[in-house]
């Protein structure tokens, strides 16, 4: 009958090591979990660690089952499922914490360590920033050191030695990791599909606009994209990044039209460039959408992007990974082409349009001699009347534009754009809403623009006959600072007029701003060289190395050869380091034993020098005196703290002359 496996009793420092490993791997996930799930995890792990350090037994089976049931019910009540990225990762975190409650044997601890590595890997489904990579590197180093400690039953090494060994192991993996990263064939699409909720928390431009949607987006300081210009950067007044364009409305909600096809089939540009061209590379953060914001207006577009009839850019697939595109844009342009159906569509008024709106527009039309006069009257109305530009406008009812224009007069850019568009349509001027981003913060450490979600904006395009579609920004009539300065989100919840960042005068503020730029420059470098390293960038790198137009099969052979060479060099280096140091004292005594064997005295592997000398004396060899001196010298040198070189020389001479006696 097979005997039961003996229970494993970790020492207190091994328990603390397991607790550290679990905490490091689960901490980023716990920050996202609801409070009660995190509390269950902390209770289970803390309780088991306390019992283990005190040498007490694990909790009873009934208690473990109740905790597991409570965690499962709480998780299901919160997520409504146990599948997907969010619920699945939460389930794994909870199960890993509860696994500690039933730790019995060393293999259970090994399983926990492996699960800790898995939790760290899953974290990259949520965040791939350089800060997360640095955190994961430190966590992997610590967990590896704990794993080494758990497999050190005699405690013959200190924790510092275990940490150094873990660092050496990870350091040896770095060259191979770099080779695989650079040479492993990059495929244009993912190897597998991510869960459907993998991008649920991402923010960005939407395919619709209604009161409050852009103002909520503007509260986020998350980076939308970065633009690295080759040369001069356009001034703030020209930094309009075109996104979705809306021509259809029901009075509250705005959306795009699908009545006309894209312009991808046209050979000529759908606009006339005027003025200076700007070359830049735009690195777009993953947002789960399909709109590609670009500086108005790009002369060329990527192959997998279509230019709609409204000149917005839309990708064929969702932007679920970092995207890097090169553009040439003309901030000064002329859009002089429009079909009759397009103009009619941009004159449509919703059924909910009120008489007050139409009367105000007709008043301007009657007083003006041209469309430009109507536009100037509308902009003057926004500028002189007591309108307030705020991130927290009051809620609006069934006719939001009417209530905004004549009652509340407090709104964000979407309120002004929607109201201005309906006023222009009521005056007989074709108008449409354009959303996107306006502005961008220059990072002086990297020389590129940072455009954040807080830079989200809405403006208007009007059809002015021979001049074509012309951009107007009604928000600038109320808050001209919006074009030149960024919104100060520190006062976003006050409900008052928006405040802008006009400068930072204190030494502390400048220092924090510089630190923020340094961190963003680090993130940008990580994005450019790691996250955006796709098939095209790999081909460019290989071409610079003389491997132009290489196929994936040829690349696989290159990868195999380079990897094999790297592993061979690493093996030689490790074997060279592992070679034992030369010990002249032991070598001389081994030579002495060999010469004794030639005289008939064969030493045994377990036999010490004094026992061997006794047998030599019993054999009555003629070189007995020399054997005694050799044994005396060997014992003295072998156990001396600092062997005397003169005595080593004497031992060598005695051994070399031993056969001649």
C-alpha positions as CSV (number, residue, x, y, z in Angstrom):
1,X,0.0,0.0,0.0
2,X,1.3,3.4,-1.0
3,X,2.1,5.7,1.9
4,X,0.5,9.1,2.0
5,X,2.7,12.0,1.0
6,X,4.1,13.8,4.0
7,X,2.8,17.4,4.5
8,X,5.2,20.2,3.8
9,X,5.9,22.7,6.5
10,X,7.4,25.9,5.0
11,X,9.5,28.1,7.2
12,X,8.2,31.6,8.1
13,X,10.3,33.4,5.5
14,X,9.0,31.0,2.9
15,X,5.4,31.8,3.8
16,X,6.2,35.5,3.5
17,X,7.8,34.9,0.2
18,X,4.6,33.2,-1.1
19,X,2.6,36.1,0.2
20,X,4.9,38.6,-1.6
21,X,4.6,36.7,-4.8
22,X,0.8,36.6,-4.7
23,X,0.5,40.2,-3.8
24,X,2.8,41.4,-6.6
25,X,1.0,39.4,-9.2
26,X,-2.5,40.2,-8.0
27,X,-2.2,43.8,-7.0
28,X,-2.9,45.4,-10.5
29,X,-6.0,43.2,-10.8
30,X,-7.2,43.9,-7.3
31,X,-7.3,47.6,-8.1
32,X,-9.9,46.9,-10.8
33,X,-12.0,44.5,-8.8
34,X,-15.0,45.6,-6.7
35,X,-14.2,46.2,-3.1
36,X,-16.0,43.0,-1.7
37,X,-14.0,40.7,-4.1
38,X,-10.7,42.3,-3.1
39,X,-11.7,42.0,0.6
40,X,-12.4,38.2,0.1
41,X,-9.0,37.8,-1.5
42,X,-7.1,39.8,1.2
43,X,-9.0,37.9,3.9
44,X,-8.1,34.5,2.5
45,X,-4.4,35.2,1.8
46,X,-3.8,37.2,5.0
47,X,-5.5,34.5,7.2
48,X,-3.5,31.6,5.6
49,X,-0.2,33.5,5.9
50,X,-0.9,34.2,9.6
51,X,-1.7,30.5,10.3
52,X,1.3,29.3,8.3
53,X,3.8,31.7,10.0
54,X,2.5,30.5,13.4
55,X,2.9,26.8,12.3
56,X,-0.9,26.2,12.7
57,X,-3.0,23.9,10.4
58,X,-4.9,25.2,7.4
59,X,-8.6,26.2,7.8
60,X,-11.2,23.5,7.9
61,X,-12.7,22.1,4.7
62,X,-16.1,23.7,5.5
63,X,-14.6,27.1,5.9
64,X,-12.7,26.8,2.6
65,X,-15.8,25.7,0.8
66,X,-17.8,28.6,2.2
67,X,-15.2,31.2,1.2
68,X,-15.0,29.7,-2.3
69,X,-18.8,29.8,-2.6
70,X,-19.0,33.4,-1.4
71,X,-16.3,34.5,-3.8
72,X,-18.0,32.7,-6.7
73,X,-21.4,34.2,-6.0
74,X,-20.0,37.7,-5.5
75,X,-18.1,37.5,-8.8
76,X,-21.1,36.3,-10.7
77,X,-23.4,39.0,-9.2
78,X,-21.0,41.7,-10.2
79,X,-20.1,40.5,-13.8
80,X,-23.1,38.4,-14.6
81,X,-20.8,35.8,-16.1
82,X,-17.5,34.0,-15.5
83,X,-16.3,34.3,-19.1
84,X,-14.5,37.1,-20.9
85,X,-11.5,39.2,-20.1
86,X,-12.8,41.0,-17.0
87,X,-14.7,38.2,-15.4
88,X,-12.2,35.5,-16.3
89,X,-9.2,37.4,-15.0
90,X,-11.1,38.2,-11.8
91,X,-12.0,34.5,-11.3
92,X,-8.4,33.5,-11.8
93,X,-7.3,36.1,-9.2
94,X,-9.8,34.9,-6.6
95,X,-9.0,31.2,-7.3
96,X,-5.3,31.8,-6.9
97,X,-5.8,33.5,-3.5
98,X,-8.1,30.7,-2.3
99,X,-5.6,28.1,-3.5
100,X,-3.2,29.2,-0.8
101,X,-5.8,28.1,1.8
102,X,-5.2,24.4,0.9
103,X,-1.4,24.5,0.5
104,X,-0.1,21.1,1.7
105,X,2.9,20.1,-0.3
106,X,5.8,21.7,-2.1
107,X,4.2,21.1,-5.4
108,X,1.2,23.3,-4.3
109,X,3.7,26.1,-3.8
110,X,5.2,25.5,-7.2
111,X,1.7,25.6,-8.8
112,X,1.1,28.9,-7.0
113,X,4.3,30.4,-8.3
114,X,3.4,29.4,-11.9
115,X,-0.1,30.9,-11.5
116,X,1.6,34.2,-10.3
117,X,3.5,34.3,-13.6
118,X,0.2,33.8,-15.4
119,X,-1.5,36.6,-13.5
120,X,1.3,39.0,-14.5
121,X,1.0,37.9,-18.2
122,X,-2.8,38.5,-18.1
123,X,-2.2,42.0,-16.9
124,X,-0.9,42.9,-20.4
125,X,-4.5,42.5,-21.7
126,X,-5.3,45.6,-19.7
127,X,-2.2,47.7,-19.9
128,X,0.9,47.6,-22.1
129,X,2.6,50.8,-21.0
130,X,6.3,50.9,-20.1
131,X,5.4,51.4,-16.4
132,X,3.5,48.1,-16.4
133,X,6.5,46.4,-18.1
134,X,8.9,47.8,-15.5
135,X,6.6,46.6,-12.7
136,X,6.3,43.2,-14.3
137,X,10.0,42.9,-14.6
138,X,10.5,43.6,-10.9
139,X,7.7,41.3,-10.0
140,X,9.1,38.4,-12.1
141,X,12.5,38.9,-10.5
142,X,11.0,38.7,-7.0
143,X,8.8,35.7,-7.7
144,X,11.7,33.8,-9.3
145,X,13.8,34.5,-6.2
146,X,11.0,33.2,-4.0
147,X,10.7,30.1,-6.2
148,X,14.5,29.5,-5.6
149,X,14.0,29.9,-1.9
150,X,11.1,27.5,-1.8
151,X,13.4,24.8,-3.3
152,X,16.2,25.5,-0.8
153,X,15.2,23.1,2.0
154,X,18.5,23.5,3.9
155,X,18.6,27.3,3.9
156,X,22.3,27.2,2.9
157,X,21.9,30.5,0.9
158,X,20.7,33.9,2.0
159,X,17.8,35.7,0.3
160,X,20.3,38.1,-1.3
161,X,22.0,35.0,-3.0
162,X,18.6,33.8,-4.2
163,X,17.8,37.2,-5.7
164,X,21.2,37.4,-7.4
165,X,20.6,33.9,-8.9
166,X,17.2,35.0,-10.1
167,X,18.7,38.1,-11.7
168,X,21.3,35.9,-13.5
169,X,18.7,33.6,-14.8
170,X,16.6,36.4,-16.1
171,X,19.6,38.1,-17.6
172,X,20.6,35.0,-19.5
173,X,17.1,35.0,-21.1
174,X,17.4,38.6,-22.3
175,X,19.5,38.0,-25.5
176,X,17.2,35.2,-26.6
177,X,14.2,37.3,-25.9
178,X,15.6,40.2,-28.0
179,X,16.4,37.8,-30.9
180,X,12.9,36.4,-30.9
181,X,11.3,39.8,-30.7
182,X,13.3,41.2,-33.7
183,X,13.2,38.1,-35.9
184,X,10.1,36.2,-35.1
185,X,7.8,36.6,-38.2
186,X,5.3,39.3,-37.6
187,X,1.9,38.5,-38.9
188,X,-0.5,41.3,-40.0
189,X,-3.3,40.1,-37.7
190,X,-3.5,38.5,-34.2
191,X,-2.8,34.8,-33.7
192,X,-6.1,34.5,-31.7
193,X,-9.1,36.6,-30.9
194,X,-9.4,38.5,-27.7
195,X,-12.5,38.2,-25.5
196,X,-15.4,40.4,-26.6
197,X,-15.0,42.7,-23.5
198,X,-11.2,43.2,-24.0
199,X,-11.7,46.8,-25.2
200,X,-14.8,47.7,-23.3
201,X,-13.2,50.3,-21.1
202,X,-11.5,52.3,-23.8
203,X,-12.6,55.8,-24.7
204,X,-12.5,57.8,-27.9
205,X,-14.5,59.4,-30.6
206,X,-18.0,58.0,-31.1
207,X,-20.1,57.5,-34.2
208,X,-22.8,59.7,-32.7
209,X,-23.0,63.0,-30.9
210,X,-25.5,64.3,-28.4
211,X,-25.4,66.8,-25.5
212,X,-22.9,65.7,-22.8
213,X,-21.0,63.0,-24.8
214,X,-17.9,65.0,-25.8
215,X,-17.9,66.9,-22.5
216,X,-17.6,63.6,-20.7
217,X,-14.8,62.5,-23.0
218,X,-13.0,65.8,-22.3
219,X,-12.7,64.9,-18.6
220,X,-10.2,62.2,-19.5
221,X,-6.5,62.9,-19.5
222,X,-5.7,59.7,-21.3
223,X,-3.6,60.1,-24.4
224,X,-5.6,59.8,-27.7
225,X,-2.5,59.9,-30.0
226,X,0.9,61.5,-30.5
227,X,2.1,63.3,-33.6
228,X,5.8,63.5,-34.4
229,X,6.4,66.2,-37.1
230,X,9.4,66.2,-39.5
231,X,10.2,69.8,-39.2
232,X,7.9,72.7,-38.3
233,X,4.9,72.1,-36.1
234,X,1.6,73.8,-37.1
235,X,0.4,76.6,-34.8
236,X,-2.4,75.9,-32.4
237,X,-5.0,77.6,-34.6
238,X,-4.4,75.0,-37.3
239,X,-4.4,72.0,-35.1
240,X,-7.8,70.6,-36.0
241,X,-7.7,66.7,-36.1
242,X,-10.6,65.6,-38.2
243,X,-12.8,62.7,-36.9
244,X,-16.4,61.6,-37.5
245,X,-18.6,64.1,-39.5
246,X,-22.3,64.2,-38.8
247,X,-24.9,65.3,-41.3
248,X,-28.1,63.7,-39.9
249,X,-29.9,64.8,-36.8
250,X,-33.3,64.4,-35.0
251,X,-32.7,67.6,-33.0
252,X,-30.8,65.8,-30.1
253,X,-28.7,63.1,-31.6
254,X,-26.3,63.5,-34.6
255,X,-24.9,60.8,-36.8
256,X,-23.3,60.3,-40.2
257,X,-24.9,59.7,-43.5
258,X,-24.5,56.6,-45.6
259,X,-26.1,57.9,-48.7
260,X,-22.9,58.4,-50.7
261,X,-19.9,56.1,-51.2
262,X,-16.3,56.7,-50.1
263,X,-13.8,58.7,-52.2
264,X,-11.1,56.1,-52.3
265,X,-11.5,55.4,-56.0
266,X,-10.7,58.9,-57.0
267,X,-7.3,59.6,-58.4
268,X,-7.2,63.3,-57.7
269,X,-7.4,64.8,-54.2
270,X,-10.9,65.6,-53.0
271,X,-9.7,69.1,-52.0
272,X,-7.3,71.7,-53.2
273,X,-4.2,72.1,-50.9
274,X,-3.3,75.7,-50.0
275,X,-0.3,76.8,-48.1
276,X,2.3,74.7,-46.2
277,X,2.3,70.9,-46.0
278,X,3.2,69.2,-42.8
279,X,4.8,65.7,-42.6
280,X,4.3,63.8,-39.5
281,X,3.8,60.3,-38.0
282,X,0.7,59.8,-36.0
283,X,0.7,57.0,-33.3
284,X,-2.8,56.3,-32.3
285,X,-3.6,54.6,-29.0
286,X,-6.0,51.6,-29.1
287,X,-9.6,52.7,-28.7
288,X,-11.8,50.0,-30.2
289,X,-13.2,52.4,-32.8
290,X,-12.7,52.7,-36.5
291,X,-12.0,56.5,-37.0
292,X,-8.5,57.6,-37.7
293,X,-8.0,61.2,-36.7
294,X,-5.7,63.2,-38.9
295,X,-4.6,66.8,-39.2
296,X,-7.0,68.5,-41.6
297,X,-6.5,67.5,-44.4
298,X,-4.3,64.6,-45.3
299,X,-3.2,64.3,-48.9
300,X,-2.7,60.5,-48.8
301,X,-4.1,57.8,-46.6
302,X,-3.0,54.3,-45.6
303,X,-4.0,51.3,-47.7
304,X,-6.4,49.9,-45.1
305,X,-8.2,53.2,-44.7
306,X,-11.1,54.6,-46.6
307,X,-11.8,58.3,-47.0
308,X,-15.5,58.9,-46.7
309,X,-17.4,61.6,-48.8
310,X,-17.1,63.9,-45.8
311,X,-13.3,63.4,-45.9
312,X,-13.2,61.6,-42.5
313,X,-10.9,58.6,-42.4
314,X,-12.2,55.2,-41.3
315,X,-10.3,52.0,-40.9
316,X,-11.6,48.7,-42.2
317,X,-11.0,47.0,-38.8
318,X,-11.3,48.1,-35.2
319,X,-8.3,49.8,-33.8
320,X,-7.5,47.3,-31.0
321,X,-3.7,47.7,-31.1
322,X,-1.3,50.6,-31.3
323,X,-1.4,52.1,-34.8
324,X,1.4,54.1,-36.5
325,X,0.7,56.0,-39.8
326,X,2.6,58.6,-41.8
327,X,0.7,61.5,-43.2
328,X,1.2,64.7,-45.3
329,X,-1.5,67.2,-44.3
330,X,-2.5,70.7,-45.5
331,X,-4.2,72.8,-42.7
332,X,-5.0,75.4,-45.4
333,X,-7.3,73.8,-48.0
334,X,-10.3,74.3,-50.1
335,X,-13.1,71.7,-50.4
336,X,-15.0,72.9,-53.5
337,X,-16.8,69.7,-54.6
338,X,-20.3,68.8,-53.4
339,X,-23.2,67.1,-55.0
340,X,-26.7,68.4,-55.0
341,X,-27.9,65.6,-52.8
342,X,-25.1,66.4,-50.3
343,X,-26.1,70.0,-50.1
344,X,-29.8,69.1,-49.7
345,X,-28.9,66.7,-46.9
346,X,-27.1,69.4,-45.0
347,X,-30.1,71.7,-45.2
348,X,-32.5,69.2,-43.6
349,X,-34.1,70.4,-40.3
350,X,-35.5,68.0,-37.7
351,X,-39.2,67.9,-37.0
352,X,-38.5,69.2,-33.5
353,X,-37.0,72.5,-34.8
354,X,-38.7,75.3,-32.9
355,X,-40.1,78.6,-34.2
356,X,-37.8,80.6,-32.0
357,X,-34.7,79.1,-33.7
358,X,-36.1,79.7,-37.2
359,X,-37.2,83.3,-36.4
360,X,-33.7,84.1,-35.1
361,X,-32.1,82.7,-38.2
362,X,-34.5,84.5,-40.5
363,X,-33.8,87.7,-38.6
364,X,-30.1,87.4,-39.5
365,X,-30.9,86.5,-43.1
366,X,-33.2,89.5,-43.6
367,X,-30.5,91.8,-42.1
368,X,-27.6,90.4,-44.0
369,X,-26.6,90.9,-47.6
370,X,-24.7,87.5,-47.9
371,X,-24.2,84.2,-46.3
372,X,-21.1,85.6,-44.7
373,X,-23.2,88.3,-43.0
374,X,-25.5,85.7,-41.5
375,X,-22.4,83.8,-40.2
376,X,-20.9,86.9,-38.6
377,X,-24.3,87.7,-37.0
378,X,-24.4,84.2,-35.5
379,X,-20.9,84.4,-34.2
380,X,-21.5,87.9,-32.8
381,X,-24.6,86.5,-31.0
382,X,-22.6,83.8,-29.3
383,X,-19.9,86.3,-28.4
384,X,-22.1,89.1,-27.0
385,X,-24.9,87.2,-25.3
386,X,-24.2,85.7,-21.8
387,X,-23.2,82.2,-23.0
388,X,-21.0,80.1,-20.8
389,X,-18.5,77.5,-21.9
390,X,-18.7,74.8,-19.2
391,X,-18.0,71.1,-18.9
392,X,-21.1,70.6,-16.6
393,X,-24.0,72.2,-18.5
394,X,-27.6,71.7,-17.1
395,X,-29.6,68.8,-18.4
396,X,-31.8,69.6,-21.5
397,X,-35.2,68.4,-22.3
398,X,-37.0,67.4,-25.5
399,X,-35.7,70.4,-27.6
400,X,-32.1,70.7,-26.4
401,X,-30.9,73.3,-28.9
402,X,-33.8,75.6,-28.2
403,X,-33.4,75.4,-24.5
404,X,-29.6,75.9,-24.8
405,X,-30.0,79.0,-27.1
406,X,-32.7,80.8,-25.2
407,X,-32.8,79.5,-21.6
408,X,-29.7,77.8,-20.1
409,X,-27.0,79.2,-22.4
410,X,-24.5,77.0,-20.7
411,X,-22.8,74.2,-22.8
412,X,-19.7,72.6,-24.1
413,X,-18.5,72.5,-27.7
414,X,-21.1,70.0,-28.9
415,X,-23.9,72.3,-27.7
416,X,-22.4,75.3,-29.7
417,X,-21.7,73.2,-32.8
418,X,-25.2,71.6,-32.9
419,X,-26.9,75.0,-32.3
420,X,-24.8,76.8,-34.9
421,X,-25.4,74.1,-37.5
422,X,-29.2,74.2,-37.0
423,X,-29.2,78.0,-37.1
424,X,-27.2,78.0,-40.4
425,X,-29.5,75.4,-41.9
426,X,-32.5,77.5,-40.9
427,X,-30.9,80.5,-42.7
428,X,-30.5,78.4,-45.8
429,X,-26.8,77.6,-45.5
430,X,-25.7,74.0,-45.8
431,X,-24.0,73.0,-42.6
432,X,-22.6,69.8,-40.9
433,X,-20.9,69.0,-37.6
434,X,-17.3,67.8,-37.5
435,X,-15.9,66.1,-34.4
436,X,-12.3,65.3,-33.6
437,X,-9.6,66.9,-31.5
438,X,-8.3,70.4,-31.4
439,X,-4.9,71.4,-30.1
440,X,-2.1,69.3,-28.7
441,X,0.5,69.8,-26.1
442,X,4.2,69.9,-27.2
443,X,6.5,67.6,-25.3
444,X,9.8,69.6,-25.4
445,X,11.8,66.4,-24.4
446,X,10.6,64.5,-27.5
447,X,9.6,67.2,-29.9
448,X,6.2,65.8,-30.6
449,X,2.6,66.7,-29.9
450,X,0.5,64.9,-27.2
451,X,-3.2,65.0,-28.0
452,X,-5.4,63.8,-25.1
453,X,-9.0,62.8,-24.9
454,X,-9.5,66.1,-23.1
455,X,-8.7,67.8,-26.4
456,X,-11.9,66.3,-28.0
457,X,-13.8,69.0,-29.8
458,X,-16.7,69.7,-32.2
459,X,-16.8,72.4,-34.9
460,X,-18.9,73.2,-38.0
461,X,-18.4,73.2,-41.8
462,X,-20.5,75.5,-43.9
463,X,-21.0,75.5,-47.7
464,X,-20.2,79.0,-49.0
465,X,-20.6,78.6,-52.8
466,X,-17.4,79.1,-54.7
467,X,-15.4,78.8,-51.5
468,X,-16.8,75.4,-50.8
469,X,-16.9,73.9,-47.3
470,X,-15.3,76.3,-44.8
471,X,-14.5,75.5,-41.2
472,X,-16.1,77.7,-38.4
473,X,-15.6,77.1,-34.7
474,X,-18.5,78.7,-32.8
475,X,-16.9,77.7,-29.4
476,X,-14.1,80.1,-30.2
477,X,-16.7,83.0,-30.2
478,X,-17.5,82.2,-26.6
479,X,-14.1,81.1,-25.3
480,X,-11.3,82.2,-27.7
481,X,-8.8,80.7,-25.3
482,X,-10.0,77.2,-26.3
483,X,-7.9,77.3,-29.5
484,X,-4.7,78.4,-27.9
485,X,-4.8,76.7,-24.5
486,X,-5.7,73.4,-22.9
487,X,-8.6,73.0,-20.5
488,X,-7.6,73.0,-16.8
489,X,-9.4,69.8,-15.5
490,X,-8.6,70.8,-11.9
491,X,-11.7,73.0,-12.1
492,X,-13.8,70.8,-14.3
493,X,-16.4,69.9,-11.6
494,X,-17.1,73.4,-10.5
495,X,-20.0,73.9,-12.9
496,X,-18.6,77.3,-13.7
497,X,-17.0,78.5,-17.0
498,X,-14.1,76.4,-18.2
499,X,-10.7,77.5,-17.1
500,X,-7.6,77.1,-19.2
501,X,-4.0,76.3,-18.5
502,X,-2.3,79.7,-19.1
503,X,1.1,78.8,-17.6
504,X,2.8,77.3,-14.6
505,X,4.9,79.7,-12.6
506,X,5.9,77.8,-9.5
507,X,9.1,75.8,-9.4
508,X,7.2,72.7,-8.2
509,X,4.7,72.9,-11.0
510,X,7.4,73.2,-13.6
511,X,9.3,70.3,-12.1
512,X,6.2,68.1,-12.1
513,X,5.4,69.1,-15.7
514,X,8.9,68.2,-16.8
515,X,8.7,64.8,-15.0
516,X,5.4,64.2,-16.8
517,X,6.9,65.0,-20.1
518,X,9.9,62.7,-19.3
519,X,7.5,59.8,-18.5
520,X,5.5,60.4,-21.7
521,X,8.7,60.5,-23.8
522,X,9.6,57.1,-22.3
523,X,6.1,55.8,-23.1
524,X,6.4,57.2,-26.6
525,X,9.7,55.5,-27.2
526,X,8.2,52.3,-26.0
527,X,5.3,52.7,-28.3
528,X,7.5,53.5,-31.3
529,X,10.1,50.7,-30.9
530,X,8.1,47.9,-29.2
531,X,4.3,48.2,-29.4
532,X,4.3,49.4,-33.0
533,X,6.9,46.9,-34.2
534,X,4.7,45.2,-36.8
535,X,5.2,43.5,-40.2
536,X,6.2,46.7,-42.0
537,X,8.7,47.9,-39.4
538,X,10.2,44.4,-39.3
539,X,10.6,44.5,-43.0
540,X,12.2,47.9,-42.9
541,X,14.6,46.7,-40.2
542,X,15.6,43.6,-42.1
543,X,16.0,45.7,-45.3
544,X,18.5,47.9,-43.5
545,X,20.4,44.7,-42.5
546,X,20.5,43.6,-46.2
547,X,17.6,41.1,-46.0
548,X,15.3,42.9,-48.4
549,X,12.2,41.1,-49.6
550,X,12.8,38.1,-47.4
551,X,10.0,35.5,-47.2
552,X,8.7,34.2,-43.9
553,X,10.2,30.8,-44.5
554,X,13.6,32.4,-45.1
555,X,13.1,34.5,-42.0
556,X,12.3,31.4,-40.0
557,X,15.7,29.9,-41.1
558,X,17.5,33.1,-40.1
559,X,15.7,33.0,-36.7
560,X,16.7,29.4,-36.2
561,X,20.4,30.0,-37.1
562,X,20.7,33.1,-35.0
563,X,18.9,31.5,-32.0
564,X,21.1,28.5,-32.3
565,X,24.3,30.6,-32.4
566,X,23.1,32.6,-29.4
567,X,22.3,29.5,-27.4
568,X,25.6,27.9,-28.3
569,X,27.5,31.0,-27.2
570,X,25.6,31.1,-23.9
571,X,26.2,27.4,-23.3
572,X,30.0,27.9,-23.8
573,X,30.0,30.9,-21.5
574,X,28.2,29.0,-18.8
575,X,30.3,25.9,-19.2
576,X,33.4,28.0,-19.0
577,X,32.2,29.6,-15.8
578,X,31.2,26.2,-14.4
579,X,34.7,24.7,-14.9
580,X,36.2,24.0,-11.5
581,X,39.2,26.0,-10.5
582,X,42.6,24.3,-10.7
583,X,43.8,23.0,-7.3
584,X,47.6,22.3,-7.5
585,X,47.7,20.7,-4.0
586,X,45.0,18.1,-4.9
587,X,46.7,17.5,-8.3
588,X,50.0,16.8,-6.6
589,X,48.5,14.4,-4.1
590,X,46.6,12.6,-6.9
591,X,50.0,12.1,-8.7
592,X,51.5,10.7,-5.5
593,X,48.7,8.2,-5.2
594,X,49.2,7.1,-8.8
595,X,52.9,6.5,-8.2
596,X,52.0,4.5,-5.0
597,X,49.8,2.3,-7.2
598,X,52.8,1.6,-9.4
599,X,54.6,0.3,-6.3
600,X,51.7,-1.9,-5.3
601,X,49.9,0.3,-2.8
602,X,46.5,1.1,-4.3
603,X,44.5,3.8,-2.5
604,X,40.8,3.7,-2.0
605,X,38.5,6.6,-2.9
606,X,37.2,6.9,0.6
607,X,40.7,6.6,2.2
608,X,42.2,9.6,4.0
609,X,45.9,10.6,3.8
610,X,46.6,9.3,7.3
611,X,45.0,6.0,6.7
612,X,46.9,5.6,3.4
613,X,50.2,6.4,5.2
614,X,49.5,3.6,7.7
615,X,49.2,1.1,4.8
616,X,52.4,2.4,3.3
617,X,54.2,1.8,6.6
618,X,52.8,-1.7,6.7
619,X,54.0,-2.4,3.2
620,X,57.5,-1.3,4.3
621,X,58.2,0.6,1.0
622,X,61.8,1.8,0.5
623,X,60.5,5.4,0.1
624,X,58.7,5.4,3.4
625,X,60.4,8.7,4.6
626,X,59.4,10.5,1.4
627,X,55.8,9.3,1.8
628,X,55.7,10.5,5.3
629,X,57.0,14.0,4.3
630,X,54.5,14.2,1.4
631,X,51.6,13.2,3.6
632,X,52.7,15.8,6.2
633,X,53.0,18.5,3.6
634,X,49.6,17.6,2.0
635,X,47.7,17.6,5.3
636,X,49.2,21.0,6.3
637,X,48.5,22.6,3.0
638,X,45.1,21.1,2.5
639,X,43.7,22.5,5.7
640,X,45.7,25.7,5.9
641,X,43.7,29.0,5.5
642,X,46.5,30.5,3.3
643,X,48.8,27.8,1.9
644,X,52.5,28.7,1.7
645,X,53.8,28.8,-1.8
646,X,57.2,27.6,-0.6
647,X,55.6,24.5,0.9
648,X,53.7,23.8,-2.3
649,X,57.0,24.0,-4.2
650,X,58.5,21.5,-1.7
651,X,55.5,19.2,-2.1
652,X,55.9,19.3,-5.9
653,X,59.6,18.3,-5.6
654,X,58.9,15.5,-3.2
655,X,56.2,14.0,-5.5
656,X,58.3,14.4,-8.6
657,X,61.2,12.5,-7.0
658,X,59.1,9.9,-5.3
659,X,59.7,7.1,-7.9
660,X,63.4,7.4,-7.9
661,X,63.8,6.1,-4.4
